[in-house]
Amino acid sequence: MNNSPHTNIDIELLSLPKCRRLPNEVISPLTYTNDVVNFDHWDHMFITNCCRSLTLHEFDGPPSTILDLGCGRGLWAIEAAKHWQGSTVVGFDIEHTQPRSNVLEKSVSRRLKWVQGNLLEQLPFLTGQFDFVRMVRMGLHIPEDEWPSVLAEIARILKPHGVLEVIEEDLLFPCQSTRSHDVTPSSGKSFGSSTQGSNTVVTTTSHDKSVSSLKTKDNTNTSLDTFSGTSSTSLPSVLDAQLRHPKPPDPQDHSRLQRAWEEMLDNYFLSPQPLSVLPLYLSLSFSSIRSHPPLQIPLPRNSSDRQQLTTQHSTSTIQLDPAILFELRPLSAQPSCEADYSARASVMTAGGSQQSMSSWACMHLARTVRTIVGCKESIWSAYERLYGEDPTPVVVRTTQQKSTSAWSDLRPSPTNPLRDYFERDWINWENDMADRTSLRGRMRTELMWSEPVGKPPDWRLWRNSLPQEDACSSRNESAEYCRSLRGFVCFKS
C-alpha cells in the first residue's frame, strides 16, 4: 500500500461504526429530473471532450468487462458498448430509468445489461468479475462514513490489476460572499440583524417590534458608547428607528440558503468536500493511485460587474488545455496542496489577468445550480429545522418582485409563513445565478442571436431593481468557485 497523501481528514473517523444508515436505506437528497439528466449529458460531453476519450485512463487494449456504478440514464454505458465492441458492459443504478433493450442496436443491447440495486449494500457481482469500474459524481449519494466500505466492495469485484476510475466534485453552494455573514440562528432562535464587535453583540427581532437587547459576551449590560464609540444618541431611539424603518434583506445575501445546504449535507452525513477525503479512502483499498490537480471553476461575475469591467478594460477567456488540466500523475508525488496551485491558477487566470474566466464557466455554474435545484425540498427541510422556531418576519416584496411571474406564482402560506421567507430567499438566489450564467448574452456573443421579443426575463428585472450600490462590485473579492472537479485512476494489485 502506498503512503497516504496529504489530506484534511480526521483519522479517528475510520474507527467509527461502519455506518449510521439503516439497512437498505437509500441516501439521496437529489430528485433526479430531466433537467438533471440533460446536464449529466452535457457533463459527459465536457469530460470526454477534455479527455478525448471515454476515460481518463488510456487502456492498452479494450477492457473485456466493464461496470458503470451509478449509471443514471445509461449514456456512458451505451457509449462504452459502442466504442469497445468486444466488451460486456453493466450499468448499475438504484433507479430503473435506462432505455429498454429493444430501442438499442442489437450489436449493443446483447453486450449491455442494466442492474438495479443500492450502491451502499453489498454489490450483486462475483469477486474479480470486472476489468474496469467507473463511478462519477456520487458524492451526494455516499455518506462519508461509507466511502471505505464502498471502495472496498469495488476492490472485491475487480480482477487483479483491474482499474477503478472515480470522477468526483466538492458539493459547493455557489454564491458570492457578502459583507455580513448572519447565517446562524442566534441563541434566542430569532431572525434579525446581528452586528458583532470586539466584545458586544446587538440583536433585534421582528417578532415583537419592541424587543431588543444589547449584551456583552460575559452577559453584562453595556452602554451604546461601548458599542459604537462616542455618541449622544440614546440606545432606545436608535433601535426604535431601526424597527420603524427596518433595513430590507439584501437580495444578494444567500447565506441562509447556504447554511441550509450545509445543514442538509450534515443531516445525510455527506462530506461537503469529498475531494479532501477521497485520497485517503482510496489508498485503503488500492495500491496505486493517479490523479490530476483539481479543476476549479471561478464563480462568474454578475451582469453589473461584467459591464463595469468592460468599460474599464477588456476581458479575456481561458481555453482549457486538457493536456495540462487532466495530466495524470502518481498521487503520492503531490506532497501538499501547494503542488496543485499552479495548475489551478492556469484555469483561473490568463496572462496575469484576475478577470479572466474559463469559457466553460457559465455552463459549469448552470450545472451546479440545476443539481442544487434538484435538492430543493431537502434544503427546505434543513431550512425549517434551522429557523423553524424563529419568529418569522413579514416577507417584504418590492414592486418589481410582485410583477414578475415567479412572484405571481408564489401564494402566501397562511399556515407556514417561514416557507414564504424561504421562497423569497430561493428566488433571489436563482435570479442571481441566472444573471451570472448569462445564457442570453452567451447566445448573442457565440451564435449572433438577437434579443427575443417580449418582456425581459425575471432575473434581469431582479438585477435592475437592485439599488445601485448593491449592484456594483462591492462583494468580497476572495476566490469563489462554482465547481471543483477531480478524477482519480486506481489500480488493484
VEXDREN-2710 file (C-alpha; in Angstrom, 1 decimal):
% VEXDREN-2710
k/r/px/py/pz
1/MET/0.0/0.0/0.0
2/ASN/1.3/3.4/-0.9
3/ASN/2.0/6.2/1.6
4/SER/-1.2/8.1/2.3
5/PRO/-1.2/11.5/0.6
6/HIS/-1.7/14.8/2.4
7/THR/-5.4/15.1/3.4
8/ASN/-7.5/17.1/5.9
9/ILE/-9.4/14.0/7.1
10/ASP/-9.7/13.1/10.8
11/ILE/-8.2/9.6/11.1
12/GLU/-10.5/8.9/14.1
13/LEU/-13.4/8.8/11.6
14/LEU/-12.1/5.4/10.5
15/SER/-12.7/3.9/14.0
16/LEU/-16.4/4.9/14.0
17/PRO/-19.1/2.2/13.4
18/LYS/-19.5/1.0/9.8
19/CYS/-22.4/3.4/9.1
20/ARG/-25.2/5.4/10.6
21/ARG/-27.6/4.4/7.8
22/LEU/-30.4/1.9/8.4
23/PRO/-30.2/-1.3/6.5
24/ASN/-31.4/-0.9/2.9
25/GLU/-31.9/2.9/3.4
26/VAL/-31.2/4.9/0.2
27/ILE/-29.2/8.2/0.8
28/SER/-30.1/10.8/-1.8
29/PRO/-31.3/14.4/-1.3
30/LEU/-31.5/14.8/-5.1
31/THR/-34.6/14.4/-7.1
32/TYR/-33.4/13.1/-10.5
33/THR/-35.3/15.2/-13.0
34/ASN/-35.0/15.5/-16.8
35/ASP/-33.1/18.8/-16.2
36/VAL/-30.5/17.0/-14.1
37/VAL/-30.3/14.3/-16.8
38/ASN/-29.7/17.0/-19.5
39/PHE/-26.8/18.5/-17.6
40/ASP/-25.4/15.0/-16.9
41/HIS/-25.3/14.5/-20.7
42/TRP/-23.6/17.9/-21.1
43/ASP/-21.1/17.0/-18.4
44/HIS/-20.4/13.7/-20.3
45/MET/-19.6/15.7/-23.4
46/PHE/-17.4/18.1/-21.5
47/ILE/-15.3/15.4/-19.9
48/THR/-15.0/13.2/-23.0
49/ASN/-14.1/16.3/-25.0
50/CYS/-11.3/17.2/-22.5
51/CYS/-10.0/13.7/-22.3
52/ARG/-10.5/13.0/-26.0
53/SER/-11.7/9.6/-24.7
54/LEU/-14.4/7.9/-22.7
55/THR/-11.9/7.5/-19.8
56/LEU/-9.1/9.4/-18.1
57/HIS/-7.0/6.2/-18.2
58/GLU/-5.5/5.2/-21.5
59/PHE/-6.0/1.4/-21.9
60/ASP/-3.6/-0.7/-23.9
61/GLY/-6.5/-2.7/-25.1
62/PRO/-10.3/-2.7/-24.5
63/PRO/-11.3/-3.9/-21.1
64/SER/-13.4/-7.0/-21.5
65/THR/-15.8/-6.5/-18.6
66/ILE/-17.0/-3.0/-17.5
67/LEU/-19.2/-1.7/-14.7
68/ASP/-20.7/1.8/-14.6
69/LEU/-21.7/2.4/-10.9
70/GLY/-24.5/5.0/-10.6
71/CYS/-25.1/4.9/-14.4
72/GLY/-28.2/7.1/-14.3
73/ARG/-29.9/7.0/-17.7
74/GLY/-27.0/4.9/-19.1
75/LEU/-25.5/7.3/-21.6
76/TRP/-21.9/6.5/-20.8
77/ALA/-22.6/2.7/-20.6
78/ILE/-24.2/2.8/-24.1
79/GLU/-21.3/4.8/-25.5
80/ALA/-18.8/2.3/-23.9
81/ALA/-20.6/-0.6/-25.5
82/LYS/-20.5/1.1/-28.9
83/HIS/-16.8/2.1/-28.5
84/TRP/-15.5/-1.3/-27.2
85/GLN/-17.4/-3.6/-29.5
86/GLY/-16.0/-6.8/-27.9
87/SER/-16.7/-5.7/-24.3
88/THR/-19.5/-6.6/-21.9
89/VAL/-20.9/-3.5/-20.1
90/VAL/-23.1/-3.5/-17.0
91/GLY/-24.9/-0.3/-15.8
92/PHE/-25.8/-0.3/-12.1
93/ASP/-28.2/2.2/-10.6
94/ILE/-30.9/2.5/-7.8
95/GLU/-33.5/3.6/-10.4
96/HIS/-34.7/1.7/-13.5
97/THR/-34.6/4.7/-15.9
98/GLN/-32.3/3.3/-18.6
99/PRO/-33.6/2.7/-22.1
100/ARG/-35.1/-0.7/-23.0
101/SER/-33.0/-3.1/-24.9
102/ASN/-35.4/-3.1/-27.9
103/VAL/-34.7/0.6/-28.6
104/LEU/-30.9/-0.1/-28.9
105/GLU/-28.9/-1.6/-31.7
106/LYS/-28.7/-5.3/-31.3
107/SER/-24.9/-5.2/-31.5
108/VAL/-25.1/-3.0/-28.4
109/SER/-28.0/-4.5/-26.4
110/ARG/-26.6/-8.0/-26.4
111/ARG/-23.5/-6.8/-24.6
112/LEU/-25.2/-4.4/-22.3
113/LYS/-27.1/-5.2/-19.1
114/TRP/-28.9/-3.0/-16.6
115/VAL/-28.9/-4.0/-12.9
116/GLN/-30.8/-2.2/-10.1
117/GLY/-29.6/-2.1/-6.6
118/ASN/-28.3/0.1/-3.7
119/LEU/-24.7/1.1/-4.1
120/LEU/-24.3/1.2/-0.3
121/GLU/-25.2/-2.5/0.1
122/GLN/-23.1/-5.5/-1.0
123/LEU/-22.9/-5.4/-4.8
124/PRO/-24.6/-8.3/-6.6
125/PHE/-21.4/-9.3/-8.5
126/LEU/-18.8/-12.0/-8.3
127/THR/-15.4/-11.5/-6.8
128/GLY/-13.0/-10.5/-9.5
129/GLN/-15.7/-10.1/-12.2
130/PHE/-14.7/-6.8/-13.8
131/ASP/-11.6/-5.4/-15.5
132/PHE/-12.8/-1.8/-15.3
133/VAL/-15.2/0.0/-12.8
134/ARG/-16.3/3.6/-13.3
135/MET/-18.0/5.8/-10.7
136/VAL/-18.9/9.5/-11.4
137/ARG/-20.2/12.2/-9.1
138/MET/-21.6/10.0/-6.3
139/GLY/-20.8/12.5/-3.5
140/LEU/-24.5/13.3/-3.0
141/HIS/-25.3/9.6/-2.5
142/ILE/-22.5/8.1/-0.4
143/PRO/-22.2/9.2/3.3
144/GLU/-18.7/9.9/4.4
145/ASP/-18.5/7.0/6.8
146/GLU/-19.4/4.6/4.0
147/TRP/-16.8/5.6/1.4
148/PRO/-14.3/3.0/2.8
149/SER/-16.8/0.1/2.6
150/VAL/-18.0/1.1/-0.9
151/LEU/-14.4/1.3/-2.2
152/ALA/-13.5/-2.0/-0.5
153/GLU/-16.5/-3.6/-2.2
154/ILE/-15.4/-2.2/-5.6
155/ALA/-11.9/-3.6/-5.0
156/ARG/-13.5/-7.0/-4.3
157/ILE/-15.3/-7.2/-7.7
158/LEU/-12.3/-6.0/-9.6
159/LYS/-9.9/-8.5/-11.2
160/PRO/-6.2/-8.4/-10.2
161/HIS/-4.7/-5.4/-11.9
162/GLY/-8.2/-4.1/-12.6
163/VAL/-8.8/-0.3/-12.8
164/LEU/-11.2/1.9/-10.9
165/GLU/-11.9/5.4/-12.3
166/VAL/-13.6/7.9/-10.0
167/ILE/-14.6/11.4/-11.1
168/GLU/-15.9/13.5/-8.1
169/GLU/-16.6/17.1/-7.2
170/ASP/-16.9/19.1/-4.0
171/LEU/-20.5/19.9/-3.0
172/LEU/-20.4/23.6/-3.4
173/PHE/-23.2/26.1/-3.0
174/PRO/-22.4/28.9/-5.5
175/CYS/-22.8/32.4/-4.1
176/GLN/-20.7/35.5/-3.6
177/SER/-19.6/36.2/-0.1
178/THR/-21.3/39.2/1.4
179/ARG/-20.1/41.9/3.7
180/SER/-22.1/40.4/6.6
181/HIS/-22.4/36.8/7.5
182/ASP/-25.6/36.5/9.6
183/VAL/-26.1/32.8/8.7
184/THR/-26.6/31.1/12.0
185/PRO/-29.7/31.4/14.2
186/SER/-29.0/33.3/17.4
187/SER/-29.1/31.7/20.8
188/GLY/-32.6/33.1/21.1
189/LYS/-33.5/31.4/17.9
190/SER/-34.7/34.6/16.2
191/PHE/-34.3/36.2/12.8
192/GLY/-32.7/39.6/12.8
193/SER/-29.6/41.5/12.1
194/SER/-26.6/40.7/14.2
195/THR/-23.6/43.0/14.4
196/GLN/-20.5/41.8/16.2
197/GLY/-17.8/44.0/17.7
198/SER/-14.8/43.0/19.8
199/ASN/-16.9/42.3/22.9
200/THR/-20.6/43.1/22.1
201/VAL/-23.5/41.6/20.2
202/VAL/-26.6/43.5/19.2
203/THR/-29.6/41.6/18.2
204/THR/-33.0/42.8/17.0
205/THR/-36.0/40.7/16.2
206/SER/-39.2/41.3/14.2
207/HIS/-41.4/39.0/16.2
208/ASP/-42.0/41.7/18.9
209/LYS/-41.5/45.1/17.5
210/SER/-40.4/46.4/20.9
211/VAL/-37.9/43.7/21.8
212/SER/-34.3/44.5/21.7
213/SER/-31.1/43.6/23.6
214/LEU/-27.6/44.7/24.0
215/LYS/-25.3/42.2/25.8
216/THR/-21.6/41.7/26.2
217/LYS/-20.1/38.3/25.8
218/ASP/-20.0/38.0/29.6
219/ASN/-23.8/38.7/29.7
220/THR/-23.3/42.1/31.4
221/ASN/-25.1/45.2/30.1
222/THR/-23.1/47.9/28.3
223/SER/-23.8/51.4/27.0
224/LEU/-24.3/52.4/23.4
225/ASP/-21.0/54.3/23.6
226/THR/-19.2/51.0/24.3
227/PHE/-20.7/49.6/21.1
228/SER/-20.5/52.4/18.6
229/GLY/-18.0/54.8/20.1
230/THR/-18.9/58.3/21.3
231/SER/-22.5/59.2/20.6
232/SER/-25.1/61.4/22.1
233/THR/-27.9/59.2/20.7
234/SER/-29.7/57.0/23.2
235/LEU/-30.0/53.3/22.6
236/PRO/-33.8/53.2/22.6
237/SER/-34.0/55.9/19.9
238/VAL/-31.6/54.1/17.7
239/LEU/-33.4/50.7/18.0
240/ASP/-36.8/52.3/17.6
241/ALA/-35.7/54.0/14.4
242/GLN/-34.4/50.6/13.2
243/LEU/-37.7/48.9/14.0
244/ARG/-39.8/51.6/12.4
245/HIS/-37.7/51.6/9.3
246/PRO/-36.1/48.2/9.1
247/LYS/-33.4/47.7/6.5
248/PRO/-34.8/45.2/3.9
249/PRO/-32.8/42.0/3.5
250/ASP/-30.0/42.1/1.0
251/PRO/-31.3/40.3/-2.2
252/GLN/-27.7/39.2/-2.9
253/ASP/-27.1/37.7/0.6
254/HIS/-27.7/34.0/0.1
255/SER/-26.1/32.9/3.4
256/ARG/-29.3/31.5/4.9
257/LEU/-29.7/29.1/1.9
258/GLN/-26.0/28.3/2.0
259/ARG/-26.3/27.5/5.7
260/ALA/-29.4/25.3/5.0
261/TRP/-27.4/23.5/2.2
262/GLU/-24.6/22.7/4.7
263/GLU/-27.2/21.6/7.3
264/MET/-28.8/19.2/4.7
265/LEU/-25.4/17.7/3.9
266/ASP/-24.7/17.2/7.6
267/ASN/-28.0/15.6/8.2
268/TYR/-27.3/13.0/5.5
269/PHE/-23.6/12.8/6.7
270/LEU/-22.4/13.7/3.3
271/SER/-19.0/15.2/3.0
272/PRO/-19.1/18.8/1.5
273/GLN/-15.5/18.3/0.3
274/PRO/-15.1/14.7/-0.9
275/LEU/-12.0/15.6/-2.9
276/SER/-10.3/16.1/0.5
277/VAL/-11.2/12.7/1.9
278/LEU/-11.1/10.5/-1.2
279/PRO/-7.2/10.2/-1.4
280/LEU/-7.0/8.5/1.9
281/TYR/-10.1/6.3/1.4
282/LEU/-8.8/5.2/-2.0
283/SER/-5.4/4.4/-0.6
284/LEU/-7.0/1.9/1.9
285/SER/-8.1/-0.4/-0.9
286/PHE/-5.8/0.3/-3.9
287/SER/-2.1/0.0/-4.2
288/SER/-1.5/2.7/-6.8
289/ILE/-3.5/5.9/-7.5
290/ARG/-3.0/8.6/-10.2
291/SER/-4.8/11.9/-10.3
292/HIS/-4.6/15.4/-11.7
293/PRO/-4.9/18.8/-10.0
294/PRO/-8.5/19.8/-9.2
295/LEU/-10.3/21.7/-11.9
296/GLN/-11.7/24.7/-10.1
297/ILE/-14.1/27.0/-12.0
298/PRO/-14.5/30.5/-10.6
299/LEU/-18.0/31.8/-10.0
300/PRO/-18.9/34.0/-13.0
301/ARG/-19.5/37.7/-12.2
302/ASN/-22.9/39.3/-12.3
303/SER/-24.0/41.4/-15.2
304/SER/-23.3/44.7/-13.3
305/ASP/-19.7/43.6/-12.6
306/ARG/-19.3/42.5/-16.2
307/GLN/-20.5/45.8/-17.5
308/GLN/-18.1/47.6/-15.2
309/LEU/-15.2/45.5/-16.3
310/THR/-16.0/46.0/-19.9
311/THR/-15.9/49.8/-19.5
312/GLN/-12.6/49.6/-17.6
313/HIS/-10.6/47.2/-19.6
314/SER/-11.1/44.3/-21.9
315/THR/-11.5/40.8/-20.5
316/SER/-10.4/37.5/-21.9
317/THR/-11.5/34.0/-21.6
318/ILE/-9.4/30.9/-20.9
319/GLN/-9.4/28.0/-23.3
320/LEU/-8.9/24.9/-21.2
321/ASP/-6.0/22.8/-22.2
322/PRO/-6.8/19.1/-21.5
323/ALA/-3.2/18.0/-21.9
324/ILE/-2.3/20.1/-18.8
325/LEU/-5.5/20.0/-16.8
326/PHE/-6.0/16.2/-16.9
327/GLU/-2.4/15.1/-16.9
328/LEU/-2.4/12.1/-14.5
329/ARG/0.5/11.5/-12.1
330/PRO/1.0/9.4/-9.0
331/LEU/-1.0/10.9/-6.1
332/SER/1.9/10.3/-3.7
333/ALA/4.0/12.7/-5.8
334/GLN/1.8/15.6/-4.6
335/PRO/3.0/16.1/-1.0
336/SER/0.8/19.1/-0.3
337/CYS/-2.0/21.3/-1.7
338/GLU/0.7/23.7/-2.9
339/ALA/1.6/21.3/-5.7
340/ASP/-1.9/21.8/-7.2
341/TYR/-1.8/25.6/-7.1
342/SER/0.0/26.3/-10.4
343/ALA/-2.4/24.1/-12.3
344/ARG/-5.5/25.7/-10.7
345/ALA/-4.1/29.1/-11.4
346/SER/-4.0/28.3/-15.1
347/VAL/-7.8/27.8/-15.0
348/MET/-8.4/31.0/-13.0
349/THR/-6.1/33.4/-14.8
350/ALA/-4.6/34.1/-18.2
351/GLY/-1.7/36.4/-18.8
352/GLY/-1.9/37.6/-15.1
353/SER/-5.4/39.0/-15.5
354/GLN/-7.5/38.2/-12.5
355/GLN/-10.7/39.0/-14.5
356/SER/-10.1/36.2/-17.0
357/MET/-12.7/33.4/-17.0
358/SER/-13.0/30.0/-18.5
359/SER/-15.3/29.9/-21.5
360/TRP/-17.0/26.9/-19.9
361/ALA/-17.6/28.6/-16.6
362/CYS/-21.2/29.6/-17.2
363/MET/-22.3/26.0/-18.2
364/HIS/-20.5/24.7/-15.1
365/LEU/-22.4/27.1/-12.9
366/ALA/-25.7/26.2/-14.6
367/ARG/-25.0/22.5/-13.9
368/THR/-24.2/23.1/-10.3
369/VAL/-27.4/25.2/-9.9
370/ARG/-29.5/22.5/-11.5
371/THR/-28.2/19.9/-9.1
372/ILE/-29.0/22.2/-6.1
373/VAL/-32.5/22.9/-7.5
374/GLY/-33.0/19.1/-7.6
375/CYS/-32.3/19.1/-3.8
376/LYS/-34.7/22.0/-3.1
377/GLU/-37.1/20.1/-0.9
378/SER/-34.3/18.6/1.1
379/ILE/-32.8/22.1/1.6
380/TRP/-36.2/23.4/2.7
381/SER/-36.4/20.7/5.4
382/ALA/-33.0/21.8/6.6
383/TYR/-34.0/25.5/6.4
384/GLU/-37.1/24.6/8.5
385/ARG/-35.0/22.8/11.1
386/LEU/-32.6/25.8/11.4
387/TYR/-35.2/28.6/11.5
388/GLY/-38.5/26.9/12.3
389/GLU/-38.7/28.1/15.9
390/ASP/-37.6/31.6/15.0
391/PRO/-40.3/34.4/14.8
392/THR/-40.7/34.9/11.1
393/PRO/-40.6/38.4/9.7
394/VAL/-43.1/39.6/7.1
395/VAL/-41.9/38.8/3.6
396/VAL/-41.4/42.3/2.0
397/ARG/-41.7/42.2/-1.8
398/THR/-40.7/45.1/-4.0
399/THR/-43.0/46.4/-6.8
400/GLN/-40.7/44.7/-9.3
401/GLN/-40.8/41.3/-7.5
402/LYS/-44.6/41.5/-7.3
403/SER/-44.7/41.9/-11.1
404/THR/-42.5/39.0/-12.0
405/SER/-44.1/35.7/-13.0
406/ALA/-42.1/33.9/-10.3
407/TRP/-43.6/36.0/-7.5
408/SER/-47.1/36.0/-9.0
409/ASP/-47.0/32.2/-9.0
410/LEU/-46.0/32.2/-5.3
411/ARG/-49.0/32.1/-3.0
412/PRO/-48.5/33.3/0.6
413/SER/-48.9/30.4/3.1
414/PRO/-51.2/31.4/6.0
415/THR/-50.1/28.3/7.9
416/ASN/-46.4/28.4/7.3
417/PRO/-45.0/31.9/6.7
418/LEU/-41.5/30.5/7.0
419/ARG/-42.0/28.8/3.6
420/ASP/-42.8/32.3/2.2
421/TYR/-39.5/33.5/3.6
422/PHE/-37.6/30.5/2.1
423/GLU/-39.2/31.0/-1.3
424/ARG/-38.1/34.7/-1.3
425/ASP/-34.5/33.6/-0.5
426/TRP/-34.7/30.9/-3.1
427/ILE/-36.0/33.2/-5.9
428/ASN/-33.3/35.8/-5.1
429/TRP/-30.6/33.1/-5.4
430/GLU/-32.0/31.6/-8.6
431/ASN/-32.2/35.1/-10.2
432/ASP/-28.7/35.9/-9.1
433/MET/-27.4/32.6/-10.6
434/ALA/-29.3/33.1/-13.8
435/ASP/-27.8/36.5/-14.2
436/ARG/-24.3/35.2/-13.7
437/THR/-24.9/32.3/-16.1
438/SER/-25.9/34.9/-18.7
439/LEU/-27.4/32.5/-21.2
440/ARG/-28.9/35.2/-23.4
441/GLY/-25.6/37.1/-23.6
442/ARG/-23.7/33.9/-24.5
443/MET/-26.1/33.2/-27.3
444/ARG/-25.7/36.7/-28.7
445/THR/-21.9/36.5/-28.4
446/GLU/-21.3/33.0/-29.7
447/LEU/-24.3/32.5/-32.1
448/MET/-25.1/36.1/-33.0
449/TRP/-28.7/35.6/-31.9
450/SER/-30.8/38.7/-31.4
451/GLU/-32.6/39.5/-28.2
452/PRO/-36.0/37.8/-28.2
453/VAL/-39.1/40.0/-28.3
454/GLY/-41.2/40.3/-25.2
455/LYS/-40.7/41.3/-21.7
456/PRO/-37.2/40.9/-20.1
457/PRO/-36.6/37.7/-18.1
458/ASP/-37.2/37.7/-14.4
459/TRP/-33.5/37.7/-13.5
460/ARG/-32.9/40.9/-15.5
461/LEU/-35.9/42.6/-13.8
462/TRP/-34.4/41.4/-10.4
463/ARG/-31.0/42.8/-11.2
464/ASN/-32.3/46.1/-12.5
465/SER/-34.4/46.5/-9.3
466/LEU/-31.3/46.4/-7.0
467/PRO/-30.0/49.6/-5.6
468/GLN/-27.0/50.9/-7.5
469/GLU/-24.7/50.4/-4.5
470/ASP/-25.7/46.8/-4.3
471/ALA/-25.5/46.2/-8.0
472/CYS/-21.9/47.3/-8.1
473/SER/-18.9/45.2/-7.3
474/SER/-18.9/45.6/-3.6
475/ARG/-18.6/42.0/-2.5
476/ASN/-15.7/40.1/-1.0
477/GLU/-13.0/39.6/-3.6
478/SER/-11.8/36.3/-2.2
479/ALA/-11.9/33.4/-4.6
480/GLU/-15.4/31.9/-5.0
481/TYR/-15.9/28.8/-7.1
482/CYS/-19.0/27.3/-8.7
483/ARG/-17.3/23.9/-9.3
484/SER/-14.3/21.9/-8.1
485/LEU/-13.8/18.6/-10.1
486/ARG/-11.2/15.9/-9.9
487/GLY/-10.5/12.5/-11.4
488/PHE/-8.7/9.5/-9.8
489/VAL/-7.5/6.4/-11.5
490/CYS/-6.8/3.5/-9.1
491/PHE/-5.1/0.2/-9.8
492/LYS/-5.7/-3.1/-7.9
493/SER/-2.6/-5.1/-7.1
END
